[in-house]
Amino acid sequence: MPSKLLLRATAAVTGSLALAVSLTACGGESASSAGSGGGEKTVTVYSADGLKSDKGDGWYDKVFADFTKKTGIEVKYVEGGSGEMVQRAVREKTNTQADVLVTLPPFIQQADGKGLLQAYEPQGSDKVNGGDKAADGKWTSVVNNYFGFVHNKKELTEAPKTWEELLDAKYKGKLQYSTPGVAGDGTAVLIKAMHDFGGKEPAMEYLKKLQANNVGPSSSTSKLAPKTDKGELLVANGDVQMNFAQAKSMPNLGIWFPAKDGGKPTTFALPYAAGLVAKAPHTENGKKLLDYLLSEEAQKQVSEIGGGFPARTDVKPTDANAVELTKIMGGVEVFEPDWADIDKNLTGYVDAWKSATGS
């Protein structure tokens, strides 16, 4: 059926896995100071949110500081929803500002399709699974991750188990998910719903019903966790890496995975995928940063500092976070979306969601 996603189930988890208000740098310069000269000691990153912490203790905070210390290259940083970052890069094609783009599927494929990326295979990318990188070298995962939901553990001592539970009146005005087509995790809500309900039409029928409880649009998923922790929301969407990291300072956050009534909880990989931007103003510096993000040193810090899963299969962390993350993923069925189908039909899926929900 044309509207149905073709999805391949896989038995187990592998070991890997707000539009920016300013262009901030580790050293604090503005975007306009980036310049266009390739010899400058700077590199600009446009990234989906989740890997940098407001408190300065995220994976990006650590690896960017270490990279600057080792190379003298300052990292300038912009973050926002995955779709927003791609759209911004498209608008700037005639005056490219970014050197490295990091975003979630299907937006990394979308960026490639729009001619935003140039081929480069970073050192260490040979240790990344084939499904987690482009065959032509246009992008590679740097942090593996999985889609999920969060709930307020204080108000809901037990997490909901099914999609159907979320239709209960107690969630009215207490449930929110980020906007499909704008946020990577919001788009993931569509992908998972279409998988769990067996196609586009039944998924849209469900999301139409869920809209009665939905607070409304959010361009950035990371903003939903603090609301959930405070009890403003009972349930929101997210992803394992980001929410696990946030839970260190938000004690009421719990991670869970919805199932269709009578089914098993499911999820799918949502890696942070990085590519070198075409006509980047600092191409060589971008290559160096990509090399460092996939270095053993940086990859070993993905779970310990970032709360995520290393992209390199030869890096197998044993820190406390890695152990806890394994427990969180226990008993959850992981499926593999047909990303080519999603990339091709994403606009149609988002339009169907807008029509169903009146968004």
C-alpha positions as CSV (number, residue, x, y, z in Angstrom):
1,M,0.0,0.0,0.0
2,P,1.6,3.3,-1.1
3,S,0.9,5.1,2.2
4,K,2.4,2.4,4.3
5,L,6.0,2.6,5.5
6,L,8.1,-0.4,4.7
7,L,9.8,-1.3,7.9
8,R,12.2,-4.1,8.7
9,A,12.1,-5.3,12.3
10,T,15.3,-6.1,14.0
11,A,15.6,-8.3,17.1
12,A,17.8,-6.4,19.4
13,V,19.6,-3.2,20.1
14,T,23.1,-3.0,18.7
15,G,25.8,-1.8,21.0
16,S,26.2,1.4,18.9
17,L,23.9,3.7,18.7
18,A,14.5,26.5,19.1
19,L,16.2,27.9,16.4
20,A,19.4,29.3,17.7
21,V,19.0,32.7,19.2
22,S,22.7,33.4,18.8
23,L,25.8,32.0,17.2
24,T,27.9,31.3,20.2
25,A,31.4,30.0,20.4
26,C,33.5,28.4,23.0
27,G,35.3,31.7,23.0
28,G,32.2,33.8,22.5
29,E,32.6,35.4,19.0
30,S,29.6,36.3,16.8
31,A,28.7,34.7,13.5
32,S,29.9,37.7,11.5
33,S,33.5,37.1,12.8
34,A,33.7,33.7,11.2
35,G,34.8,35.2,7.9
36,S,35.5,33.2,4.7
37,G,39.2,32.7,4.8
38,G,40.2,29.0,4.9
39,G,43.3,29.8,7.1
40,E,41.3,31.1,10.0
41,K,41.4,29.1,13.3
42,T,37.7,28.6,13.5
43,V,35.0,26.1,12.6
44,T,31.3,26.6,12.6
45,V,28.8,23.8,13.6
46,Y,25.1,23.8,12.9
47,S,23.5,21.1,15.0
48,A,20.3,19.6,16.3
49,D,19.9,20.2,20.0
50,G,20.7,17.6,22.7
51,L,24.4,17.2,22.8
52,K,25.3,20.6,24.4
53,S,24.3,21.4,28.0
54,D,23.1,24.8,29.3
55,K,25.3,24.0,32.3
56,G,28.4,23.5,30.1
57,D,28.8,19.8,31.0
58,G,27.5,18.1,27.8
59,W,29.4,16.0,25.3
60,Y,29.8,18.9,22.9
61,D,31.0,21.2,25.7
62,K,33.8,18.6,26.5
63,V,34.8,17.6,23.0
64,F,34.7,21.1,21.6
65,A,36.9,22.4,24.5
66,D,39.3,19.5,24.0
67,F,39.4,20.0,20.3
68,T,40.3,23.7,20.7
69,K,43.0,22.9,23.2
70,K,44.6,20.3,20.9
71,T,44.3,22.3,17.6
72,G,43.8,25.9,18.5
73,I,40.7,25.9,16.3
74,E,37.7,27.7,17.9
75,V,34.3,26.1,17.6
76,K,31.4,28.4,16.8
77,Y,28.0,26.8,17.5
78,V,24.4,27.1,16.4
79,E,21.7,24.8,17.5
80,G,18.0,24.2,16.8
81,G,15.5,21.7,15.5
82,S,16.9,19.3,12.8
83,G,14.7,20.8,10.1
84,E,15.5,24.3,11.1
85,M,19.2,23.8,10.8
86,V,18.8,22.3,7.3
87,Q,16.5,25.2,6.3
88,R,19.0,27.7,7.6
89,A,21.8,26.1,5.6
90,V,19.6,26.2,2.5
91,R,19.0,29.9,2.9
92,E,22.7,30.5,3.2
93,K,23.8,28.4,0.1
94,T,25.0,31.5,-1.7
95,N,26.9,32.7,1.4
96,T,27.7,29.5,3.3
97,Q,28.3,30.0,7.0
98,A,28.4,26.5,8.4
99,D,31.3,24.1,8.1
100,V,29.8,21.0,9.8
101,L,26.1,20.1,9.9
102,V,24.8,17.6,12.5
103,T,21.2,16.5,12.4
104,L,18.9,13.6,12.9
105,P,17.4,11.4,10.1
106,P,15.6,12.0,7.8
107,F,17.0,15.5,7.8
108,I,20.6,14.5,7.1
109,Q,19.4,12.7,4.0
110,Q,17.3,15.8,3.2
111,A,20.4,18.0,3.5
112,D,22.3,15.7,1.1
113,G,19.4,15.8,-1.3
114,K,19.5,19.6,-1.3
115,G,23.2,19.6,-2.2
116,L,24.3,20.9,1.2
117,L,27.0,18.2,1.9
118,Q,30.3,17.2,0.4
119,A,31.9,13.8,0.6
120,Y,34.4,13.2,3.4
121,E,35.0,10.0,5.4
122,P,36.4,11.0,8.8
123,Q,39.1,9.0,10.5
124,G,37.4,6.2,12.4
125,S,34.3,6.1,10.1
126,D,35.4,2.7,9.0
127,K,34.4,1.5,12.5
128,V,30.8,2.8,12.0
129,N,28.1,0.4,10.9
130,G,27.1,0.7,7.3
131,G,23.5,1.7,8.1
132,D,24.8,4.5,10.3
133,K,26.6,6.3,7.5
134,A,26.2,7.3,3.8
135,A,27.6,4.9,1.3
136,D,29.0,7.9,-0.7
137,G,30.7,9.5,2.4
138,K,28.4,12.5,2.6
139,W,27.6,11.9,6.3
140,T,28.3,9.6,9.2
141,S,26.8,9.1,12.7
142,V,28.9,10.5,15.5
143,V,26.6,9.6,18.4
144,N,24.0,6.9,18.2
145,N,20.7,7.4,19.9
146,Y,17.1,6.1,20.1
147,F,13.6,7.7,20.0
148,G,11.6,7.7,23.2
149,F,9.2,9.5,25.4
150,V,9.5,11.0,28.9
151,H,7.0,11.1,31.8
152,N,6.9,12.9,35.1
153,K,7.8,10.1,37.6
154,K,6.4,12.1,40.6
155,E,2.9,12.5,39.1
156,L,3.0,9.2,37.2
157,T,4.8,6.7,39.3
158,E,4.4,4.1,36.5
159,A,5.0,5.2,32.9
160,P,2.2,4.8,30.5
161,K,2.5,1.6,28.4
162,T,0.5,2.2,25.3
163,W,-0.4,4.9,22.8
164,E,-4.1,4.4,23.7
165,E,-3.5,5.4,27.3
166,L,-2.5,8.8,26.2
167,L,-6.0,9.5,24.9
168,D,-7.3,9.5,28.5
169,A,-8.8,12.9,29.6
170,K,-6.2,13.1,32.4
171,Y,-3.6,14.0,29.8
172,K,-5.6,17.0,28.4
173,G,-3.2,20.0,28.3
174,K,-0.5,17.8,29.9
175,L,0.9,16.2,26.8
176,Q,3.1,17.7,24.1
177,Y,5.3,16.6,21.2
178,S,7.6,18.6,19.1
179,T,6.5,19.6,15.6
180,P,6.9,17.0,12.8
181,G,8.8,18.4,9.8
182,V,10.6,20.9,12.0
183,A,12.1,18.9,14.9
184,G,13.8,15.5,14.3
185,D,12.2,14.0,17.4
186,G,8.8,15.4,16.3
187,T,9.2,13.7,12.9
188,A,10.1,10.6,14.8
189,V,6.6,10.6,16.4
190,L,5.1,10.2,12.9
191,I,7.6,7.4,12.0
192,K,6.9,5.4,15.1
193,A,3.2,5.9,14.9
194,M,3.1,4.7,11.3
195,H,5.1,1.7,12.3
196,D,3.1,0.8,15.4
197,F,-0.3,1.4,13.9
198,G,0.5,-0.2,10.5
199,G,0.5,2.6,8.1
200,K,-0.2,6.3,7.4
201,E,-4.0,6.3,7.6
202,P,-4.4,4.5,11.0
203,A,-1.5,6.6,12.4
204,M,-3.2,9.8,11.4
205,E,-6.5,8.6,12.8
206,Y,-4.8,8.1,16.1
207,L,-2.9,11.4,16.1
208,K,-6.2,13.2,15.2
209,K,-7.7,11.8,18.5
210,L,-4.5,12.6,20.4
211,Q,-4.7,16.2,19.4
212,A,-7.5,16.8,21.9
213,N,-4.9,16.4,24.7
214,N,-1.9,18.0,22.9
215,V,-0.7,21.4,24.2
216,G,0.5,22.4,20.7
217,P,3.5,22.9,18.5
218,S,7.1,23.1,19.7
219,S,10.0,23.7,17.4
220,S,12.6,22.2,19.8
221,T,12.2,18.9,21.7
222,S,14.7,19.8,24.3
223,K,12.3,22.4,25.8
224,L,9.7,19.8,26.7
225,A,11.8,17.9,29.2
226,P,12.0,20.8,31.7
227,K,8.2,21.2,31.5
228,T,7.8,17.5,32.2
229,D,10.2,17.6,35.1
230,K,8.3,20.5,36.7
231,G,4.9,18.8,36.2
232,E,3.6,21.3,33.6
233,L,3.5,18.3,31.3
234,L,2.9,14.6,32.2
235,V,4.2,13.2,29.0
236,A,6.3,14.5,26.1
237,N,8.4,13.1,23.3
238,G,12.2,13.0,23.2
239,D,15.1,10.7,22.7
240,V,17.2,8.5,25.0
241,Q,20.5,10.4,24.8
242,M,19.1,13.9,25.4
243,N,16.6,12.8,28.1
244,F,19.1,10.6,29.9
245,A,21.5,13.5,30.1
246,Q,18.8,15.9,31.2
247,A,17.6,13.5,33.9
248,K,20.9,14.1,35.8
249,S,19.5,17.6,36.7
250,M,15.8,16.8,36.3
251,P,15.1,14.1,38.8
252,N,11.4,13.6,37.8
253,L,12.1,12.6,34.3
254,G,11.5,8.9,33.3
255,I,12.1,7.4,29.9
256,W,9.6,5.1,28.3
257,F,8.6,3.6,24.9
258,P,4.9,3.5,23.8
259,A,3.4,0.3,22.4
260,K,0.2,-0.2,20.5
261,D,-2.4,-1.9,22.7
262,G,-1.5,-5.6,22.8
263,G,1.9,-5.0,21.3
264,K,5.5,-4.6,22.4
265,P,7.3,-1.3,23.1
266,T,9.3,-0.3,20.1
267,T,11.8,2.3,19.1
268,F,14.3,3.0,16.3
269,A,17.7,4.5,16.0
270,L,17.9,8.3,15.7
271,P,21.7,9.0,15.4
272,Y,23.3,12.4,15.4
273,A,24.7,12.3,11.9
274,A,27.4,14.7,10.8
275,G,28.5,15.9,7.4
276,L,30.9,18.4,5.9
277,V,29.0,21.3,4.4
278,A,29.5,21.9,0.7
279,K,31.5,25.1,0.0
280,A,32.3,25.4,3.7
281,P,34.3,28.5,4.5
282,H,36.7,26.4,6.6
283,T,36.7,23.0,5.0
284,E,40.0,21.8,6.4
285,N,39.0,22.7,9.9
286,G,35.6,21.0,9.4
287,K,37.5,17.8,8.5
288,K,39.6,18.0,11.6
289,L,36.6,18.4,13.8
290,L,34.8,15.5,12.2
291,D,38.0,13.4,12.7
292,Y,38.0,14.4,16.4
293,L,34.3,13.6,16.9
294,L,35.0,10.1,15.8
295,S,38.2,9.6,17.6
296,E,38.4,6.9,20.3
297,E,38.9,9.6,22.9
298,A,35.7,11.5,22.0
299,Q,33.7,8.3,21.4
300,K,34.6,6.9,24.9
301,Q,33.0,10.0,26.4
302,V,29.7,9.6,24.6
303,S,28.0,7.6,27.3
304,E,30.0,8.8,30.3
305,I,29.5,12.5,29.5
306,G,26.8,12.7,26.9
307,G,24.5,9.9,28.0
308,G,24.5,8.4,24.4
309,F,25.7,5.5,22.5
310,P,29.1,5.5,20.7
311,A,28.8,5.5,16.9
312,R,32.0,3.4,16.6
313,T,31.4,-0.3,17.1
314,D,34.9,-0.9,18.5
315,V,34.2,1.5,21.4
316,K,32.4,-0.5,24.1
317,P,32.0,1.7,27.3
318,T,31.5,0.1,30.7
319,D,30.9,3.3,32.7
320,A,27.8,3.6,35.0
321,N,25.9,5.5,32.3
322,A,26.5,2.8,29.8
323,V,25.2,0.1,32.2
324,E,22.1,2.2,32.9
325,L,21.4,2.9,29.2
326,T,21.5,-0.9,28.5
327,K,18.9,-1.4,31.2
328,I,16.6,1.3,29.7
329,M,16.7,-0.4,26.3
330,G,16.0,-3.8,27.7
331,G,12.9,-5.5,26.3
332,V,12.4,-2.8,23.7
333,E,12.1,-4.0,20.0
334,V,14.1,-1.9,17.6
335,F,12.9,-1.5,14.0
336,E,14.7,0.0,11.1
337,P,12.7,2.6,9.1
338,D,13.0,2.8,5.4
339,W,14.8,6.1,5.3
340,A,14.7,6.3,1.6
341,D,10.9,6.1,1.6
342,I,10.7,8.6,4.4
343,D,13.0,11.1,2.7
344,K,11.0,10.8,-0.5
345,N,7.6,11.1,1.1
346,L,8.3,13.2,4.2
347,T,6.4,16.3,2.9
348,G,3.4,14.1,2.2
349,Y,3.5,12.6,5.7
350,V,3.9,15.9,7.3
351,D,1.0,17.4,5.2
352,A,-1.2,14.4,6.3
353,W,-0.3,15.1,9.9
354,K,-1.2,18.8,9.5
355,S,-4.5,17.9,7.9
356,A,-5.4,15.3,10.6
357,T,-4.5,17.5,13.5
358,G,-5.5,20.9,12.1
359,S,-2.0,22.2,12.8
